[in-house]
Amino acid sequence: MCTATSYAAKDHYFGRNLDLEFSYHESVTITPRSFPLAFRKVSDLTTHHALIGMTTVADGYPLYYDATNEKGLSMAGLNFPDNADYKPETPGKNNITPFEFIPWILGQFETVSQAREALQDMVLVDIPFSAEFPLSPLHWIISDREESVTVESVKDGLRVYDNPVGLLTNNPTFDIQLFNLNNYASMSTAQPENHFSKKLQLDSYSRGLGAVGLPGDLSSMSRFVKAAFTAVNSISGDSESEAISQFFHILGSVAQQRGCVEVGDKYEITIYSSCCNTDKAIYYYTTYENSQITAVDLHKVDLDGAALSCYPLVTGQQILAQN
Ligand SMILES: C[C@H](CCC(=O)NCCS(=O)(=O)O)[C@H]1CC[C@H]2[C@@H]3[C@H](O)C[C@@H]4C[C@H](O)CC[C@]4(C)[C@H]3C[C@H](O)[C@]12C
């Protein structure tokens, strides 16, 4: 399970939880403007916007999980098992493989509206990266400060949904996730009034009673509701410290603790949580065992260069001894 979200404070932030039972040895990777981005069925991008995000690098190619470009456009891929349906090559269309989708969009576009237009002529094709890295069943969120969309390639074609919550989890399809929020219209951050019955005296014996009934389990529909409630009601100050702290708390509301979600003989955990300041292109992350926030700044490398810069995740706990 995974959760991705977009959050606007003074700056705009975008990030995700990567929930899985194993790691692909991720690194934060910067792709500079002149790194040749090769595509299987469309023209290569020899120069493009610079990107920063989480990857596995295979055969020198950055396989992005989530990323932001130097213009602030961001994107993340999340599991979408049994629903993702990639197509055979279609003549006359831009045929993009799922592993190329993030660099193809972020390499060229600055806004969700430009990306939305490009999606009209694009097909997600069923070409795997390699035998070692087969096709992943994914759907995607694309965000800028103003708006987000969800992209799903399903049996009957490519669906692009406006995403007014700026949030994505996993199954079912996005239209159902959004519809399901209707069931939670009565959730509130305020203390409840007694609508149960005029004949009974009911007391507000605890804070937080306005959201009794908000799901707390780790299923993807429940995480969508819980994270939506937390994100849309979030308040933070203008400073970077306040905003990124709030962002990690939103993701923390749906994080996975080892032992709670069984997958065969393993357990799914939140391998990393990321938060990119999309205005400054600083990618912050924590890992399951490293609660200290680590930062990688896009603008600290030569963006006109041609070589990837990879930063393997700092995974061990960093403890500040106070005495
Ligand atoms: C599994 C990851 C998503 C996590 C998630 O949503 N888990 C929920 C599981 S479930 O619904 O509850 O079953 C996805 C996100 C990005 C994916 C990776 C990226 O797409 C980059 C490459 C793409 C290659 O085709 C496959 C390996 C891979 C390295 C992918 C492996 C895997 O599918 C990743 C890591």
The ligand as an ORCA input file, in Angstrom:
! r2SCAN-3c Opt
* xyz 0 1
  C       5.336     -1.448     -5.392
  C       5.570      0.049     -5.445
  C       4.297      0.755     -5.018
  C       4.060      0.534     -3.554
  C       2.623      0.274     -3.331
  O       1.738      0.931     -3.827
  N       2.404     -0.792     -2.565
  C       1.068     -1.240     -2.291
  C       0.981     -2.738     -2.452
  S      -0.685     -3.207     -2.555
  O      -1.383     -2.429     -3.523
  O      -1.253     -3.028     -1.230
  O      -0.651     -4.600     -2.948
  C       5.960      0.519     -6.847
  C       6.062      2.082     -6.932
  C       7.127      2.391     -7.980
  C       7.473      1.012     -8.561
  C       8.842      0.894     -9.249
  C       8.972      1.917    -10.381
  O       7.852      1.851    -11.251
  C      10.289      1.716    -11.150
  C      10.533      0.272    -11.607
  C       9.647     -0.087    -12.812
  C       9.926     -1.514    -13.298
  O       9.047     -1.797    -14.354
  C       9.689     -2.506    -12.165
  C      10.578     -2.175    -10.996
  C      10.394     -0.737    -10.467
  C      11.540     -0.534     -9.466
  C       9.005     -0.548     -9.784
  C       8.781     -1.567     -8.643
  C       7.449     -1.363     -7.894
  O       6.366     -1.629     -8.737
  C       7.343      0.079     -7.368
  C       8.418      0.256     -6.303
*
